[in-house]
Amino acid sequence: MSFLRHIQACNSPVEEPFLRWRIGSRVYGWVRPAFARHLQRFPAVFDVSEKGIQTPGGLSQGALSERLADLARTLAAEGIVPPLLDEPYPVTAGGRGEAIASVDRVLAAYLGLRSFGQHLNGYVREGDRIMMWIGRRARDRLIFPGALDNLVAGGLPHAVSLQENLIKESWEEAGMPASLAQNAVPVGALSYNRVAERGFRPDVLYCYDIELPRDFEPRNTDGEVEKFMLLPIEQVMEIVHDSDEFKLNCNLVVIDFLVRHGLIGPSDPEYLDIVGGLRAPLGMPERG
Protein backbone atom coordinates (compact mmCIF):
# COMPACT_ATOMS: atom_id res chain seq x y z
CA MET A 1 0.00 0.00 0.00
CA SER A 2 1.12 3.59 -0.42
CA PHE A 3 0.11 7.25 -0.38
CA LEU A 4 0.79 7.71 -4.08
CA ARG A 5 -1.92 5.27 -5.14
CA HIS A 6 -4.62 7.70 -3.96
CA ILE A 7 -3.16 10.45 -6.13
CA GLN A 8 -3.02 8.04 -9.05
CA ALA A 9 -6.65 7.03 -8.44
CA CYS A 10 -7.68 10.68 -8.80
CA ASN A 11 -5.64 11.00 -12.00
CA SER A 12 -6.18 7.62 -13.65
CA PRO A 13 -5.46 7.28 -17.39
CA VAL A 14 -8.34 8.28 -19.65
CA GLU A 15 -9.24 5.15 -21.58
CA GLU A 16 -12.42 6.31 -23.31
CA PRO A 17 -13.22 9.11 -25.76
CA PHE A 18 -14.46 12.51 -24.62
CA LEU A 19 -15.59 15.40 -26.80
CA ARG A 20 -14.16 18.85 -26.13
CA TRP A 21 -16.81 21.46 -25.37
CA ARG A 22 -15.79 24.84 -26.73
CA ILE A 23 -17.49 28.15 -26.16
CA GLY A 24 -16.10 30.48 -28.77
CA SER A 25 -12.48 29.41 -29.13
CA ARG A 26 -11.82 28.16 -25.57
CA VAL A 27 -12.31 24.67 -24.16
CA TYR A 28 -14.61 24.67 -21.13
CA GLY A 29 -15.40 20.99 -20.68
CA TRP A 30 -15.14 17.40 -21.86
CA VAL A 31 -18.25 15.32 -22.53
CA ARG A 32 -18.85 11.62 -23.09
CA PRO A 33 -20.30 10.95 -26.58
CA ALA A 34 -23.27 9.13 -25.02
CA PHE A 35 -24.22 12.24 -23.05
CA ALA A 36 -23.48 14.51 -26.00
CA ARG A 37 -26.38 12.86 -27.83
CA HIS A 38 -28.74 14.46 -25.31
CA LEU A 39 -27.17 17.85 -26.00
CA GLN A 40 -28.09 17.54 -29.68
CA ARG A 41 -31.68 18.24 -28.67
CA PHE A 42 -30.64 21.79 -27.76
CA PRO A 43 -29.21 23.17 -31.01
CA ALA A 44 -29.49 26.77 -29.83
CA VAL A 45 -26.75 25.98 -27.32
CA PHE A 46 -24.82 22.98 -28.62
CA ASP A 47 -23.55 22.12 -32.08
CA VAL A 48 -22.47 18.49 -31.65
CA SER A 49 -20.28 16.64 -34.13
CA GLU A 50 -17.72 13.84 -34.07
CA LYS A 51 -15.02 16.49 -33.72
CA GLY A 52 -16.48 18.09 -30.61
CA ILE A 53 -19.16 20.36 -29.19
CA GLN A 54 -19.40 24.05 -30.03
CA THR A 55 -21.39 26.78 -28.31
CA PRO A 56 -21.48 30.21 -29.93
CA GLY A 57 -19.39 32.86 -28.22
CA GLY A 58 -20.85 36.24 -27.45
CA LEU A 59 -23.87 35.07 -25.45
CA SER A 60 -24.39 37.13 -22.32
CA GLN A 61 -23.79 35.41 -18.99
CA GLY A 62 -27.49 35.60 -18.22
CA ALA A 63 -28.57 34.19 -21.58
CA LEU A 64 -26.16 31.26 -21.49
CA SER A 65 -26.96 30.51 -17.85
CA GLU A 66 -30.69 30.45 -18.63
CA ARG A 67 -30.21 28.10 -21.57
CA LEU A 68 -28.11 25.78 -19.43
CA ALA A 69 -30.79 25.95 -16.72
CA ASP A 70 -33.42 24.86 -19.28
CA LEU A 71 -31.17 21.96 -20.26
CA ALA A 72 -30.69 20.92 -16.62
CA ARG A 73 -34.41 21.08 -15.82
CA THR A 74 -35.32 19.03 -18.89
CA LEU A 75 -32.76 16.30 -18.34
CA ALA A 76 -33.55 16.06 -14.63
CA ALA A 77 -37.29 15.81 -15.32
CA GLU A 78 -36.61 12.96 -17.74
CA GLY A 79 -34.39 11.13 -15.26
CA ILE A 80 -31.31 11.42 -17.48
CA VAL A 81 -29.46 13.22 -14.68
CA PRO A 82 -30.22 13.16 -10.92
CA PRO A 83 -32.55 15.72 -9.34
CA LEU A 84 -31.14 19.23 -9.42
CA LEU A 85 -29.33 20.58 -6.37
CA ASP A 86 -30.20 24.24 -7.01
CA GLU A 87 -26.55 25.06 -6.40
CA PRO A 88 -24.96 27.10 -9.21
CA TYR A 89 -21.47 26.15 -10.35
CA PRO A 90 -19.28 28.36 -12.54
CA VAL A 91 -18.68 27.69 -16.21
CA THR A 92 -15.05 28.74 -16.51
CA ALA A 93 -11.87 27.83 -18.35
CA GLY A 94 -9.78 29.57 -15.68
CA GLY A 95 -10.49 30.83 -12.17
CA ARG A 96 -13.87 31.31 -10.56
CA GLY A 97 -13.76 35.02 -11.36
CA GLU A 98 -13.53 34.24 -15.08
CA ALA A 99 -16.87 32.42 -15.21
CA ILE A 100 -18.98 33.22 -18.27
CA ALA A 101 -22.12 31.47 -16.96
CA SER A 102 -23.38 29.15 -14.25
CA VAL A 103 -25.02 25.73 -14.28
CA ASP A 104 -26.59 23.47 -11.67
CA ARG A 105 -23.98 21.46 -9.77
CA VAL A 106 -25.53 18.19 -10.96
CA LEU A 107 -24.37 18.87 -14.53
CA ALA A 108 -20.79 19.84 -13.70
CA ALA A 109 -19.28 16.37 -14.17
CA TYR A 110 -21.52 15.50 -17.12
CA LEU A 111 -20.18 18.57 -18.92
CA GLY A 112 -16.63 18.02 -17.67
CA LEU A 113 -16.49 21.45 -16.07
CA ARG A 114 -13.76 22.73 -13.80
CA SER A 115 -15.23 22.55 -10.29
CA PHE A 116 -14.08 24.03 -7.00
CA GLY A 117 -14.33 22.90 -3.39
CA GLN A 118 -13.02 23.72 0.09
CA HIS A 119 -11.56 21.27 2.63
CA LEU A 120 -10.62 22.10 6.20
CA ASN A 121 -8.20 20.09 8.34
CA GLY A 122 -9.06 20.52 12.01
CA TYR A 123 -6.43 19.46 14.52
CA VAL A 124 -5.49 19.75 18.19
CA ARG A 125 -2.04 19.79 19.75
CA GLU A 126 -1.35 17.69 22.82
CA GLY A 127 2.22 18.59 23.70
CA ASP A 128 4.28 17.47 20.72
CA ARG A 129 1.47 15.31 19.34
CA ILE A 130 -1.02 16.27 16.65
CA MET A 131 -4.56 14.94 16.93
CA MET A 132 -6.83 15.33 13.87
CA TRP A 133 -10.61 15.54 13.77
CA ILE A 134 -12.02 13.10 11.22
CA GLY A 135 -15.68 12.73 10.22
CA ARG A 136 -17.53 9.65 9.06
CA ARG A 137 -20.04 10.40 6.32
CA ALA A 138 -23.68 9.48 6.87
CA ARG A 139 -24.73 6.15 5.41
CA ASP A 140 -27.42 7.79 3.26
CA ARG A 141 -24.93 9.91 1.28
CA LEU A 142 -25.21 9.42 -2.48
CA ILE A 143 -21.43 9.50 -2.87
CA PHE A 144 -19.04 7.55 -0.60
CA PRO A 145 -21.62 6.67 2.10
CA GLY A 146 -19.99 5.83 5.41
CA ALA A 147 -16.51 6.84 4.25
CA LEU A 148 -14.12 8.90 6.35
CA ASP A 149 -13.95 12.62 5.58
CA ASN A 150 -12.09 15.79 6.50
CA LEU A 151 -13.54 17.87 9.33
CA VAL A 152 -15.21 20.20 6.81
CA ALA A 153 -15.49 19.64 3.06
CA GLY A 154 -17.91 21.02 0.52
CA GLY A 155 -18.42 22.41 -2.94
CA LEU A 156 -17.85 26.07 -3.72
CA PRO A 157 -20.85 27.61 -5.51
CA HIS A 158 -20.67 30.35 -8.10
CA ALA A 159 -20.62 33.97 -6.90
CA VAL A 160 -20.05 33.06 -3.23
CA SER A 161 -16.80 34.21 -1.62
CA LEU A 162 -14.37 31.66 -0.25
CA GLN A 163 -14.61 33.12 3.25
CA GLU A 164 -18.40 33.20 3.21
CA ASN A 165 -18.67 29.62 1.98
CA LEU A 166 -16.07 28.29 4.41
CA ILE A 167 -17.88 29.85 7.36
CA LYS A 168 -21.21 28.42 6.14
CA GLU A 169 -19.81 24.93 5.58
CA SER A 170 -17.97 24.97 8.93
CA TRP A 171 -21.22 25.64 10.74
CA GLU A 172 -23.32 23.16 8.76
CA GLU A 173 -20.84 20.30 8.90
CA ALA A 174 -19.11 20.80 12.24
CA GLY A 175 -21.18 23.27 14.26
CA MET A 176 -18.22 25.64 14.25
CA PRO A 177 -19.17 29.28 14.97
CA ALA A 178 -17.99 31.98 12.59
CA SER A 179 -15.77 33.48 15.31
CA LEU A 180 -13.76 30.24 15.31
CA ALA A 181 -13.98 29.36 11.60
CA GLN A 182 -12.47 32.68 10.61
CA ASN A 183 -9.21 31.49 12.19
CA ALA A 184 -8.78 28.89 9.45
CA VAL A 185 -5.51 29.40 7.56
CA PRO A 186 -5.44 28.95 3.77
CA VAL A 187 -2.59 26.55 2.96
CA GLY A 188 -2.85 26.13 -0.81
CA ALA A 189 -4.87 24.35 -3.46
CA LEU A 190 -4.84 20.82 -4.84
CA SER A 191 -5.98 19.72 -8.30
CA TYR A 192 -6.72 16.46 -10.09
CA ASN A 193 -8.43 15.09 -13.20
CA ARG A 194 -10.69 12.12 -12.56
CA VAL A 195 -12.94 10.05 -14.77
CA ALA A 196 -16.02 9.39 -12.64
CA GLU A 197 -19.34 7.66 -13.14
CA ARG A 198 -21.03 10.88 -14.23
CA GLY A 199 -18.22 12.18 -16.40
CA PHE A 200 -14.89 14.01 -16.30
CA ARG A 201 -13.88 15.96 -13.20
CA PRO A 202 -11.05 18.50 -13.38
CA ASP A 203 -11.33 19.65 -9.77
CA VAL A 204 -9.66 22.26 -7.57
CA LEU A 205 -9.67 21.96 -3.78
CA TYR A 206 -8.86 25.03 -1.71
CA CYS A 207 -7.30 23.70 1.51
CA TYR A 208 -7.24 25.17 5.02
CA ASP A 209 -5.83 24.22 8.42
CA ILE A 210 -7.27 25.24 11.75
CA GLU A 211 -5.74 24.50 15.15
CA LEU A 212 -8.71 24.01 17.43
CA PRO A 213 -9.03 24.51 21.18
CA ARG A 214 -8.97 21.24 23.12
CA ASP A 215 -12.51 21.80 24.43
CA PHE A 216 -14.06 22.18 20.96
CA GLU A 217 -16.07 19.16 19.86
CA PRO A 218 -17.57 19.24 16.36
CA ARG A 219 -21.23 18.43 15.86
CA ASN A 220 -22.95 18.03 12.54
CA THR A 221 -26.01 20.20 11.86
CA ASP A 222 -27.08 19.13 8.34
CA GLY A 223 -27.21 15.33 8.59
CA GLU A 224 -24.23 14.72 6.31
CA VAL A 225 -21.88 13.38 9.01
CA GLU A 226 -22.59 10.34 11.17
CA LYS A 227 -19.93 11.03 13.81
CA PHE A 228 -16.58 12.71 14.47
CA MET A 229 -13.42 11.14 15.87
CA LEU A 230 -10.29 12.76 17.27
CA LEU A 231 -7.42 10.53 16.17
CA PRO A 232 -3.64 10.68 16.57
CA ILE A 233 -2.12 11.88 13.29
CA GLU A 234 -0.07 8.67 13.14
CA GLN A 235 -3.31 6.66 13.06
CA VAL A 236 -4.77 8.91 10.36
CA MET A 237 -1.55 8.46 8.41
CA GLU A 238 -1.82 4.68 8.72
CA ILE A 239 -5.45 4.66 7.58
CA VAL A 240 -4.61 6.66 4.46
CA HIS A 241 -1.51 4.59 3.68
CA ASP A 242 -3.03 1.17 4.24
CA SER A 243 -6.74 1.45 3.42
CA ASP A 244 -9.41 3.04 1.25
CA GLU A 245 -11.56 4.21 4.16
CA PHE A 246 -11.43 7.92 3.23
CA LYS A 247 -13.53 9.54 0.54
CA LEU A 248 -11.24 9.53 -2.47
CA ASN A 249 -10.24 13.19 -2.70
CA CYS A 250 -10.01 13.56 1.09
CA ASN A 251 -6.96 11.30 0.96
CA LEU A 252 -5.19 14.00 -1.04
CA VAL A 253 -6.05 16.67 1.53
CA VAL A 254 -4.65 14.56 4.37
CA ILE A 255 -1.54 13.65 2.35
CA ASP A 256 -0.91 17.35 1.69
CA PHE A 257 -1.21 18.02 5.45
CA LEU A 258 1.29 15.23 6.17
CA VAL A 259 3.77 16.67 3.65
CA ARG A 260 3.46 20.20 4.99
CA HIS A 261 3.94 19.03 8.58
CA GLY A 262 7.00 16.95 7.72
CA LEU A 263 5.34 13.58 8.33
CA ILE A 264 5.95 12.55 4.73
CA GLY A 265 9.46 13.66 3.80
CA PRO A 266 12.15 13.31 1.16
CA SER A 267 13.16 9.93 2.56
CA ASP A 268 9.93 8.46 1.20
CA PRO A 269 10.89 6.89 -2.17
CA GLU A 270 7.69 8.30 -3.74
CA TYR A 271 8.12 11.78 -2.25
CA LEU A 272 8.67 13.71 -5.50
CA ASP A 273 5.81 11.90 -7.23
CA ILE A 274 3.55 12.65 -4.26
CA VAL A 275 4.43 16.35 -4.11
CA GLY A 276 4.11 16.83 -7.86
CA GLY A 277 0.99 14.71 -8.17
CA LEU A 278 -1.04 16.75 -5.70
CA ARG A 279 -1.25 19.61 -8.19
CA ALA A 280 -1.94 18.09 -11.59
CA PRO A 281 -2.42 20.49 -14.53
CA LEU A 282 -6.16 20.81 -15.03
CA GLY A 283 -7.81 19.40 -18.10
CA MET A 284 -8.03 16.27 -20.20
CA PRO A 285 -4.57 14.70 -20.53
CA GLU A 286 -3.39 14.31 -24.10
CA ARG A 287 -3.71 10.73 -25.20
CA GLY A 288 -0.61 9.15 -26.66
N, C-alpha and C positions, 0 to 999 in steps of 0.2 A: 504494500500500500504506500501511498505517497501524498504529498500536498499537490504536486503538479498535475495529477490526474483530474482534479476538480477544475483547474484552469483549462485543461484540454477538453473536458466535457462541455464547457461553456463556449469552446471555439473548435468544435469538431469539424472535420472536413465536410464540405458541401458536396453531396453525392447525387443531387437531383437538380433539374433545371429550374431556374427562376427567371422571370422577366423583369427587366429594369423598368421602373415607373419614372418617367421624366415629366416634369412640369416646366414648360419652356425648354431650356437647354440643360437643366440640372437634374441629376438623379436624386429622387426623394425616397424611393422604396424599391423593394424587390418582392415579386408576387409569384406564387405558384401558378402554373398554367391552368390547373383545374379551377382555381378561384378566379383567375382572369376571365374565364368564360362567363361568370356572373356579371363582371364589369361591362361586358359587351352590351348588356341591356341598358346601359346608361351612356349612350353615344355623345351626349352633350358634355360629358366629363372625361370619358375614356375612349381613346382610339386604340383598340387592341389588335396587334398583329403578331406574327411569329417572331418578329424582331424585338418587340417590346410593347410598352404601354405609354401613350403620349396624352398629356393633358395640356390644352392651350395655355400659354403664358398670358399674363395681362389681366386675368380675372382678379377682381378685388378680393380681399381677405374674406369679407362677408359673403360674397357670392359663392366662392369656392367652398367655404365652410357650410353654407346652406345646402349646396348640392351634395356634399359628402354626408351631411346629416340625413338627407332624403335617402341616400344609398343605405346608410346604416339602419334607418327605420324599416326600410323595405326588406332587407336581408334578415334582420332580426325577426320581423313579423312572419317571415316564411320559414324560420328555423334554420336558415343557412349559417348564421352566426348566433352565438348565445345572446340572451337578453342584454339590452344596452345597460351600461353602468352610469350613464349621464355624467360622465367625468371627461371633460375635453382634454385631448392630448395634442401637442403641437405637431404641425406638418412642417418639418424643417430639414434642410440639408446641412445645417451647421448647428449653432447654439440655439437655445430656447428663444432668445431675443430675435432670431432671424426667421421665426415662423411666418409662413405666408397664409396659413389657415389652421383650423383645428378640426379634430374628428373624435368621435367617441372612442374611449380607451379600448373597447372590445375589438375595434378594427385595426388597432396599431400593428399587431403581429401579422394579420392577414395581408396588410399592405406593405409589410416590411419596413415600417417607419422607425426612425431613430427615437427611442423612448428614454425617459429620465426617471430616476428614483432617488430616494434618500435612505441611508442606513446609518443607524446610531449604535456604536459600541458603548455600553454602560458598564463601568467597572468600579471596584472598590479596592483600596489598598489596606492590607493588614500587615503592617511592618514592611518587610521587603517583598511580600507576596502580593500578587494581583489576583483578585477574584472577579469573574465576569458574569454579568446577568445574561441568562439565556432564556428565551421563551420557547414553549412548545405550541405549535399551531393547533387550533381547534380541529377536531376530527371532521367537521362538516365543511372545511375549506375546499373549494373547487380544485385548487392547485396545491400540491404537496401537503395533504391533510396529515396532521400529527407529526410533521417534521419539526426539527429544531430550527430556531430563527434568532436573528439578532434582537436586541432589546426593543428597538423600534426600526421598522422598515416599511416603506410605502412608496407608491407612485407619486410623481410630481406633475400635477395638472398644469395645463396651459394657463398663462396669465396669473399665476399665483407665485408670490415671491418664495425663495428658498426658506427664509426665516419664518415666514407666516406658515408655510406648509409643515416645516419641522416642528414648530410649536403645536400645531393642530394634531399631527400624527403622534407626538410624544404624549399628549393628553389622552387621545383615543386608545392608543395601544398600551401605554404603561401608566396612565394616571399621573403623569408628571406635570406639575404646574408650570406655567410659562416662566415664572421667576427662576425656576431651576433649569428648564430646558434651554433658556437663553445662554446658559453657560457652556453649551456644547461647542466644541472646537472643530472647525472644518479642517480635515487632514488630507484632502485630495479627492480624486475621482478615479474610479475604475471603469473599464470598458471591455466589452466582449461581443462576439457575434455568434449567435446560437440558432440552429435550426430546431424549431419546436413544433409541437403538434399543430398549432394554428398557423405557423408560418415562420418567417425570418425575423430575428430579433437582434438588431444592433443597439445595444443598451449602454447607457451611462449611469453609474451609481455615484452620487455625491456622498462621501463618507465623513462621519463625525465621531469624535470621542467625547465622552463626558465622564469625569471622575465624580462619583456620587457619594454623598454622605453615608456613613455606615447604617444610619437608622432609616434610610429610604428603602421602601419595599414596593416594587412596581405592582400595579393592579390593572388589569385590562378593563376597558369600559365599553368596547364595541363588539365583544363576542368573538374576536378573531384569534385570541390566545387562550389556550387551555390552562396553562400555569407558567410560572417563572421559577427559575432555579439559579442560585448563586453558586458558581462552580470555580474551583481553582483553575487558573489559566492553563496549567499543565494538563488537567483533565480535558478541558476544551480542545487543547492542542491534539491530544490523543484521539479524541472523537473525530476531529476533522481528518487526521492522518490515516486512521484505521477504519473508518466507517463512512456510510452515506446517510447518516442521520440528519444532517442539516439540509434545509432547502438549498437547491443547487447554487444559486448565486451568493447565498449567505456564507458559503465556504470561502469565497474569494474575499469577502469583507473581513472575516476572521484571519485569514492568511495574511492580508495586508497589515492588520493590527500586529500580528506576530512578527512580521518583518520589521515594522517600524519600532517595535519595542525590543528588538535584538534577540527574539526567541527563535527566529529562523535567521541564520547568519551565513556568511560566505563559506563556512565549512560544509554546509549542505551541498552535496554534489549537484543538485538541481537548482541551486540558488539563482543563478543568472536567468535561467529559463522561467523561474517563478516570478522574479522581479519584472522581467520584460513582458511576461504573459499576462500580468494583471492589467495592462493598459494596451490592449490590442487596437490597431487602427480600425476605425469604424467603417463598416460596409462589407459588401459581399467580396470574399477573397477571389482573386483571379484564379480560374481553373486552368491547371496545366495541361 
